[in-house]
């Protein structure tokens, strides 16, 4: 093996040492220095370094010069061949070189890696070399770069070759030139443009006017060529870095594009501009309602994890910070983070993501499947049930009067149960539509008293059958409300029905309608009050949940547990509120509010402009 080939092999081995150290530093962004994976990489680094030290017969000193890696004065490779963590080590501590001497141990290498991975706040006031020395490191030396400014010395002028012209005067001849001419030249070129300075120098050095033009052109071409080469050399690294950044951005965008289907576009203040359908489904909000809102306002902390950069704009004049706003609950953050794994390369750059379906995601998917199944089954049940109920009514009309005793009870029970089953299916369908966002209300001006009056009258026969007095109290002069009459009646009927079920015989149920107090002065408030067993305070929050029925004393009342959930949803869709007040043994008071109707300005102006209608007797006698 020749000496040259031996050196090439040594150079490759020296380069492998830097790669191994870079891998160790990259792993330390994930694990501590004592982790088995880190210790294994550290052992490989020390082993490779020992081989290099034994071959070079002494210490090995690594340095970085622009994009070149140098070991003991020899170029061993390019900076792009090693992980960025190695280059960051030189840049972070402003090192001119790192020297390793024979006998480097794993503990010493661990001390170097720990120093390189320390956070910026922990490094304040820490001298790298002193830190290693205090850790007992003897065979690794960090050599810091030192810059000195030398004053009073001018850089020697570059050698200039002029083709086709007389050679420039020797230094002795220049020194012998008359002092006044040199002084005149300095004053001539002072504060001049580069081109004028060169022209002055050429005219000073070349006496022949014909040759001055040729020399001037040659000098300018040489300067232009030299400047172009220097600019290319200076910008080559910038070009490389730009390509690296573009490639990393393209790779990251490609990875995220495969993982995430939803896309949200925000402005520099983080307000929503655009959302695709997948994002609308995630946030359960349409673009029309979400546009212009701050993205954190759409995030449900219990279900979502939002990480949004504090600085969305990308200014050119400064470097933006790394601060990120995180919105989520601790449980949701823990669940979502633990189900996502970031894949990095040896340089610590993201190249992929691995995710697992979380319990919350599974739950939402199962809820969708449940809603679809319930909707399908209830639709399939409605048709045969309608046929059964119609057949029972026909049978009852034809032979009902002839039935007696148990037969009569059986027919009545069949009709009653078919009605109950129809109500159950209707409730399930209504709630499925509500959850799917397919239920609509159509508010318009409605007489506030009419809602309560029609509901009370429709429920009065049942209340009388149950021997429960039903009273209505209405404030005089009530304003109109903005409401969907059929949905509001459904809400009122549901509340009165519950009150009848839970009220003892002979105890009054009172329905009240009045304008709201100070906190609800723009609403009309409806109240259904009973004197039944009441609802415990710890159970009141669950009353409006779906499929929930609260125990009412010793009485068992059948039902789906959907009525109050549907009623509350209908009230909220009409921009009202629903709540309850109750104490065990003292009954319950269910309230809901509907907004007072505010006529449009055009309608108010038309009413003012319309002539006032006079009573008939004034019109009869022509009295105005």
Phi, psi and omega in degrees: 000128180285166180295323183293318179292326176296319178295320180298318178296321179294320178299317179297320179294321178295324177293323178297328178299312180297321178297318180294319178295320178297319177298320179298315180296322179295320179294331182286352171284344180251323185234167176279169182294340182271357181293141181305321180296319179291317181298324178295315178295324180295320178296321177296319180299314181294321179296313179296320180296320178298321178296318179295317181296323180290328181281325182274352174074022180174204181289157174235131183243122180259142175212166179237126178237104186055250181253017183249142174259131187234135175232119181052041176084359181250140176285120182251353179167185180258153183300329183289351182277349182241157177302151181300336182297330178291312180296323179297327178298314179295316185289321185296319183258009178052054183267139171274329179196162172237126184248129175248133178249158180305142179100007178299130181256168178296325179295322178292319177295323177296322178296319178296316182293322177296320178298317183293332184263004179294145179287152183305321183292333179280346183268355182297125179078011181258126174270120187305311183295318179296324179297315179295318181297318179293340177271004178085017180276122182246337189252011175232128181235132176259122182254113183277145179287138179237127180247134179233142178259118182263118183258155176083001179238132178263143178292140180296140181293145179293147180289132183242128178255121181250116180277137176076019181224163180294146180297146180295155183295148177293159181305322181295321180292322179294320180293333182277355180297149182301137182302319180300323180294319178296318179296320178298321180296317180297318179290334181287319184272352182292133178060034177251165173288162182301317182296319180290325177296316179296318179298320179294318180295318179296316180294332178285323184272329183245122184277329184284119180302325180294319180287335180300320180295315181295317180296318181301314180297318180295317180296316181295321177296319180296318180295317180299315179295318181293318179296319179298317178296319180293321178296317179297318179295319182289326183267356181298315179296322178297319178297317178300314181296321178298317179297319179299313181297317179297319180295318179295319179295318179297317180296314180297317180296321179295318179296310181295326179296328178282328183281315187254127175271325181285144178226130175238130177254126181239160176270189185291345176264005180079018179267142188290129174254315183218151174216138174272170185302325180296321178292321177300321179292322180295314182275352183054045180212141177278153180302323182301324180271337184270336184301134179089349179272151175291137184304319179301335180290340180269347186280130173266111187302329183286339186243335188245159170233113180250126172240112186232129180302138179293331180246100181277327177292155179240084181293152181270337189270354181208167178268131181281158180279173181260008183295140182228133174275126179245126180239116177179164170278163181299319181294315181295320180297317181296317183294312184289321179294320183290346180260005181234130180240128178269130179260124181240155171273184183296335180275002180082015180267139180290130178234356179184173179218138173240126183233150174244149179290123182278165178301321181295317179296318177298318181298316180295321180293320178294323177298319178298315180296321179297314180298318180296319181294314182298316180299318181294314183294315182296322176297320180292329180283331187297317183297306179295328179295319178299319179295319180296315182296318178297319179296320179296319180295318179297316180296319180293321179294326186274321186234003184300324183289338181274345183281145180220159173061231183295327179296319179296315178299320181296318180294316179298319179295320180297315179296317181296317181290327177292322175297317180296320179293323177296317177298320179298314180296319178299317179297316180296318179296316179301315182291324177298319178294321178298314181294326181276357180074021182260353179277139181233152172238155182232080183292145174203169181299128182223143174295121185298322182290328184300321182300311181291318184298312182294323180293316180297315182295324180290332181264353185297319179300319180293320179298319179294322178296324179274002179059045178240109179299138182238116184243148179238126178239118184237130176292138180287152176069034180292141176282169174290155176240157175265108187205159169269112189301312184295318180290323179293321175298320179299320178295311182297318180297320180298317181293317179294320179300315178298318181297320179295318182300320188263359183269136175290159179299139177083357180261132187291149166244128184244127175253123182241143176226126181202162175290153183288162178283204184299322182281347181221046186287348178260017183227157167258132186251131177254140181224135174242115187243130176235173178238040179280201185289344181081177183233128178301147183298323182287352179253351187295326181293338184268352185301323185268007177279155182286146178058031179244129174233124182270136178298136181242086182063228181261002185273140175250121181241125181287166179157174182270341186078017181250343188303308183290326177297317178292318181299315180296320179297318179297319180295316180295324178294338177262015177068029175251186179229156175225138180205175180219158173226132183199150172226137180305131179085353182239017177082187182221150176235113178262130181241149164211152184239151175230140184291141176293137181290129177245110183293149175299158182301323181297322181292321179295317181295322179294322180293322179292324183284336183292139179295142181287131182278126182276154174300159186296324183289329175292320178295326182294318182263005177072024179275135179251000000 
